[in-house]
Amino acid sequence: MILSKGYIEFFSSNPKYRRLWAASVISLLGEWFNTIALFLLILQYSGSQFLLGILFAVRMFLFGISQPINGLLADRLNRKSLMFWSNVLQIGLALSFLLVDGEEDMWWLISISGLMMLLHGVYVTAERAAVPNIVEEEDLITANAIGSASWSTALCMGAMLGGIVVSEWGTDAAFIIDSLTFLLSAIILIPLTIEQKVDESMKGPLFGTAIKNIKIGWNRIYNDKRLLRIVFAKSSWNLGGAGLAGVFLVLAGADITGYGAAFGFGLFFFARGIGTGIGPLIARSVFKDKNKWPSLIGILVSVSGIFYLFVGLTLDYYLPLTVLLIIISHSASGGNWVLSTVLTQSWVEDEVRGRVFSMDMLILGTSAALSTTTAGYLVEYHNLSLQTGFISFSIVMILCGIIFTLWRPDNHSQMS
């Protein structure tokens, strides 16, 4: 695969991508302010590790279960409008967290957070489907590397600054900042124009044709066995990784002595963000043969699991070592994410791309919900220690990477 432009040349020559990028980064920055504050409120008011797992499970379940409809909307309606209204609706939802005032409010805190994640799913599906509309195919790896690195930067800065803001000024400040980022992101999107093709099969009543059109998306995946394999790439990491990053990493951050829970969350999520930012940049520079990417994806999942295993084995020894291991692990996961995303974008036609990505996100969300619920339940009701949790879930991730590498439905299809 020949890369026609470097990062600076590509970024400076594509104003539409710059605007889409800016809107996404600003929105994500506030999202991580929000997330750190939610962690603290749950532990402060309930002290329940299981509720922490439920928070992630509800968020990822609603993110995933809504994806077939999100994909349908992304292929049928204007993708910019979907992103714009997703931001606008989340402004009020973010401000509603200001009303949380005790353990009795945990149920609707989790519900509102889940609803925001559902709207975030609308945004993500529309955005990923829109990128090939404004970027040349040879620049997709560059665009996705920038996007992944920027997501990671937002995670780094949002988590770290969120930890500091929550520690110094409380959770209310974080929620107000979050609402302002959604507002600014929506304003940035207003001048953006995105051309897209709408398939003839999409015409007719929205809900009357929904099942038929969702089935078209699934058939596009199932009939292309190489694509069938790739849509399971992200979930291969999430079956172990979501529990590790969404439950055990949060609890480990809360246990850091002398810094406070909010700062501890922020530190480990900062490390996670650095890793997922470095990974796509390394992948773009090192893995230039696109034909080898499907095999590399499973290997990267296992590599991520191996370094999380080292986190579990060295958790109480030396904090900088733990941070370094988290960075390396998430570098591998970032490579997995960007390679699988670019393959999907380049293989799938514009008219059906939203529905294909929605299935990708549905599988991802379901696997993440299962992983975080299991992790939270085991800690809360079976006294699973942090070290045992890190080790056991990292082994799950390693095995998932091996299974993905060995699973080759495209070979079986060719033999048939």
N, C-alpha and C positions, 0 to 999 in steps of 0.2 A: 504494500500500500504506500503510495507516494503522498507525502504531506506537502501541500502547495504553499502553505504560509506558516510562519512562526506565530507565536502567541500575540506579540505586539502588533505585527502587521495585520493579522486577522481581526483583532479587537478594534484597531483603529479604522479599518476599512469597512466595517459592518455596523452602521448606526442602529439598525433595527435590533440586532443581537445585543448591543450595548444597553439599549433601553429595556429589553426583556430581562437581561442580566441584572441591571440595577434594581428593577422592581422586585425580583425574586430575592436578592441578597438582603435588601432592607426589610422585607417581610419576614425572612428567616431570622434575622438578627433579633427582632422582637419576639419571635416564637420561642427562642431559647431563653430570653429573659423570663417569659411566661412559664416555661417548663421548670426552671430552677425554683421559682416561687411556688409552684404546685407541689413539688417534692417536699419543700419545707412545711407547707401548710398541712399536708397529710401526716407527716411524721410528728409535727407539733401538736396537732389536735387529736390524732388517733393513736399514734405510735405503732401503727399496723404495717408490717412488711407486706402482708397479703393485699391490703388496699393499694399499696404501691404497685404491686403486680397487676391488680385489677385496673388501675389507672391506665397503664400501658396496654393491657389487653383490650379494654373498651376502645381506646384510641385507635389501636391497630385493627380491631375487628370492624369498627365502623368505616375506617379508611379502606379496608379490603372489601367488605361486603357491598359497598356502594360502587365499586369500580366498574362492574358491567354497565350500570347506568351512566357513570361518568364517561366511559369510553364511547358510549352511544351519543352522549351530548357533545363530546369533543369532535366526533365525526359528522355531526348533524348541524350544530350551532356554531356561531362565531367564537373561535377559541380565545380571542382577546377579551370578549365580553364575559366569558365564563370566568377568566382570571380576575377581571375587574370586580364583578359582583361577589366573588368569593372573598376578596379583600374587604369590600364594603360591609358585608354581613358580619365579618369577624370583628369589626371595630366595636360594635355594641356587645358582642359576646365576651370580648376581652375585658371590657369595663364591668361586666356583671360579676366578675370575681371579687370586686371590691366589697360585695355584700357578704362574703364568707366570714363567719364569726364563731365557729365552733364545730364540734364533732358531728352535730346533727346536720351540718351543711355539706358533709362529704359526698353524699349521694348525688346532689345536683352539681357540685364542683366537678365530679367525674363525668357526669352527663354532659355538661357544657363543654368540657375539654374534649369529649368524644365528638360532639357536634362540630366543634372547630376543626377537629382532625378530618371529619367527613368533608367539610368545605375545603380543607387543605388538599384532600384527595382530588377534588374537582380541579383545583388549580394545577396540581402536579401533572395530572393526566393531560390536561389541555396544553400545558407548557411543553411537555416532552413530545407530544404530537406536533406542536408548532415549530420546534427547532429546525427540522428539515425543510420547513417552508421558507425559512429565512437564511439558511446556511447551505452552501454547496456540499455535495456528498463527500468530497475529498477533505473538507474541513470539519466533518462531524466529530472526529476524534479530538480535534483541537477545541471545538466548542464544548464538548462534554467534559473534557479535562478541565477547562476553565470553570464550567458550571459546578463540577464536583469539588474543585479546589475552593471555589467561592462558597459553596454550601458548608464546606469544612471551616472556612474562615469565619463565616457567620456563627457556626457552632462554637468555635474557639472563643471569639470575642463575645458572643451573646452569653455563653455559659460562664465565662470568667467575669465579665462585667455584671452579669445577672447575679452571680454569687456575691460580688462586692456591693452592688446596689441593695440587694436584699439584706445583707449583713448590716449595712450602714443606715438605710432609710426604710427598710421593711418591704413586704410583698406588694403593698398598694402601689408604690412607685414603679415596680416592675410591670404591673398590669396596665398602668397609664402609659408607660413607654411602649408597651406592646400594641396598644390601640392606635397610638400615633404612627407606628411603623406601617400598620395596615393602611392607614389613611394616606400616607406618603406614597406607598407602593401603588395604590389605586390611582393617584394623581399622575404618577410617572407613566402608567399604562395608557392614559387617555389618547395621546397623539399616535400611538403605535398602530400600524396597519399590517395585517397578516393575511396574505392570499392563501386560500385552501380550496381543494376540490371536494365536492360533495357527491357521493355516488347516487345514481338514480334509485337504488334500492332503499335509500334513506327517506324518500318522499312518502307522504301519507301521515296519518295521525301518529303522534309521538309514542303514546303508550300502546296503541293498537299494533304498531310494527316493532315494538321493543324486543320481544322475544325472538322474532325472526332475525333482527339485525344483530342481537347479541350472539345468536347461533352462527351467523356469518363470521363474526370475529373469531369464535372458537374453532370453526371449521378451517379458517385460514391458518391457525396454529397447528391443528391436528394433522392437516394434510401436508404440512411441511415439517418433516421429522427433525430437521436441524433446529427449526424454530421452537418446536415442542420442547426440546431439551433446554434451550436457552431461557425460556420463560420460568424455569425452575432454578436458575442460577442464584438469584438473590435470596430465595427461600432456603436454599441449601445452607447459606450462611445464617439466616435468621432462626432456624430451628434451635440452634445452640446460642447464637450470638445475641439474639434479642433478650433472652434471659440474663446473659452476662452483662450486656451494656445497659439494659433497662431496669434491672433489679440489683444484681450483685455489685455492679460498679457504683450505683447510687448508695447502697448500704456501706460499701467500703469507704466512700467519700465522707459519709456521716460519721465514720469511726476514726477519722484522722485526728489525732490528739493535738490540742492546742490551737486549732484554726477555726473551728465552728463548722456546722454541717453545710451551710450554704456555700462557704468557700471550698469545702471538700468536694461537693458536687461539681462546682465550677472547675476545679483543678483537673479532675479526671475527665470531665467532658471536654475541657480544653485540650487535653492530650489526645482524646478520641478525634477531635476535630483536626488537629495537626496531622494525624495519621491518615485520615480520609482525604485530606488535601494533598499530601505528598504522594499517596498511592497512584492516583490518576496521572500525575505528572511523570512519575517513573514509568508507568505502563505505556504512556505515549512515546517516551524516549527509547525504551528498551524493546517493547514487543511490537515490532513493525510489520511482522508477517501476519496478516489478518487471518490466514488459514489456520494458524496455530492457536488463535484466541479461544475457541471452544474448549480445547484441552487444558489450557492454562487456567481457565476459570475455576475448575474444581481443585486444582493444585493450590491456587490462592486461598480458597476457603480453608483447606487443611493447614496451610501455613499460618493463617490467622488463628486457627484453633490451637496450634502448637505454642504460639507466643502467649495466648491467654492461659494455656496450661502452665507456662512459666510464671505468669502473674499469680496464679493460685499457689504455686510452690514457694514463691518468694515474697508473699504478700506482707508479712510482718518484719521483713528484714531491713529494707532501705527504700524510702519513699521515691527518690529520683530513679531508682531502678524500675520500680513499678510503673512510673510515668513513662519511661522509655519503652518498656515492653508493651504498654497499651498503644503507644504511637506506632510501633512496628506492626502489631496485630491489625490495627485499623488501616494501615497502609495497604496491607494485603486485601482487606475487604473493600477498600476504595478502588483498587485495581479491578477486582471482580465486578463491582458495580458499573464502572465506566465501560469496560470491554463488553459486557452483556448488553448494556444500553445502546451502544453504537451498533452492534450487530443487529439488534432488533430494528433500530431506525433505518439502517441501510438495506435490510432485507424486505421490509414491509411497505406496501404501497400507501400513498397519502390517504386514499379514500377509506381505508380500514385501519389505519395506524392507531387511532385513538382506542378502538375496541381491542386491539391486540395488547396495547400497553395496559389497558384496564384489567385484562386477565393476568398479566404479569404482576400488577399491583394487588390484585385479589389474592393470588397465591402468596405473595409476600406478606400481606396484612394478616392473613389467616395463620401462617406459620409463626409470625411474631406474637400474635395474641396467645397462641398455644404455649409458646416458650415462656413468655412473661407470667402468664397465669400459673403455670407449673412451678416456676421458680419461686414466686411469691407464696404459693400454697405450701411448698416444701419447707421454706424458711419459717413461716408462721405456725404451721401445725405439726411439723415433724422435726423442728429444731435443727434444720440443716445448717451447718456452719458455713461461713463465707468461704473458707478455704476449700471445703468439700464441694460447695456449689460451683466455684470457679473451675475446679478440676473436672468434675463430672460433666458440666455443660461444655467445657472445651473439648472433652473427648467426643461428645455428641457431634460437635462441629467438625472435628477431624474426620470422623466416620462419614459424615454427610459429604465432605469434599471428596473422599475416596469413592463413595457410591456414585456421585455425579461424574467423576472422571471415567469410571468404568461403564456407566450407562450410555450406550450409543444407539438410540432408536433409529438414527439415520443410516447406520450400517445394516440393521435388520431390514429397513425399507428397501435399500439397494439390493440386498440378497433376494428379497421377495420379487 
